[in-house]
Amino acid sequence: MQTSSATERLLKRDGSFYLTKQNTSLPAGSNQHSAVTSCQTLLKQSPATSTGVYWIDPDGGSKANAFKAYCDMDTNGGGWTLVWSYSFTNYTHFNDDSNAITPRPNWPVKIKGNVPISTISPLNDTDYNAMNFSLWKTLGRQILIKSNINNWLVCQPVTGSLVDWQKGDINCTITKYVADRGESASAPSKFSPNINYGPMFHSKGRWNSSFYYFNSYTGKYWPTHDPSGKNRPNQKKNVLDPHGNIYIRAENGSVVDWQEGDINCSITKHVTGPSHEFVPSRFSSNQNNSYGPLLCMTKRYNSTNYYFDGHTENHRPTHDPLRGNSPNQKKNVANPHANIFIRSSCSRRQRQLKEPKMAFSFKSKKTLFSATEKKASFGLEKLIICFPVRFCVRDKLRAEVQTFWETQDFVTFFAAKCKQVQELGDFYSEMALSI
């Protein structure tokens, strides 16, 4: 759309606003070049995204190895990336030794099964494939288990973790009942990664309390899918196309929000030998019987990098680069100490609003026309106004802008805000406002 001659003249006047027509790119995840790290990332960027297939790049960096993945944007808040879809080799005779799940992921079971291995990302619930297991942990540690013959579970790691292949406790809830509620037990509380030919979700005694056992061998055992948690063939019967699925998303942790969950850490400086250091993957805010937070993996006390102990009689403040909760800190240091610094993690991409019909950047402290006139003169359904800010825009500022847009002269408010920002310094980022 061409701007008017009056607007063109304004572009040349000192002190006036500048209009820059921006080419809107394709939506995130719509092609290889716009791949996102996970379905959860995509949902955060575009909350209206529907369930379907999108491009993801779990390891970040170059998009050359990005691939298509299926995203569930509806179940339990959405943001789930499908990593495995499976069926059964003998569903009709479910507890026969000839029955197993198929295919199997390339996970590190101690005793190898004999069903085919898949490393291809499944594109729907009945596309029987499995994403490369090494990528699962890059998507998160919270898992969703779906099946049309057993109850659906959402499980979070405690000391055990499927993606870390770590035996221990898990915190699971039933998110959908496939079996009758009266015949269903409470959700499993333990994960065991190496039970013969596959991992198991169970409660106490494994074989007598299992809900899901992913057996991958057609010569022995069978793949338990028991809603009663008794390791019996109580799966739903006479189901057309019986299958199951595993989805993953991150359970985001935060020190400043005091939120237990996954964190993404990297080493920026090696104080000890670089070949011996490991980064934590989880923040634990309220570990039982602890006097401070932990940065750890999943087993917490025996996989801890940092434990900020605040009690002089119990425990000790772990600073272990080997992530073993042992006294492996650097020795004989004069004035030993540590610090925590904080900065905003907002990115320009996160601040921008997606898919505007047309967008303009306002890069001056004042305007000659109100935003309403601009919106009307160009016949826009939506106008994106970008103006410089030196800090990550929070909801409070956005709410202030929206309030002024509805009740007062937007231009006056805009000029005042720009003046406040200019006084902070010369380095600006941008805020995008949709009107």
Summary of the structure (lengths in Angstrom):
residues: 435
radius of gyration: 26.8
end to end distance: 18.9
largest distance: 82.6
contacts: 1319
relative contact order: 0.11
helix: 18%
strand: 24%
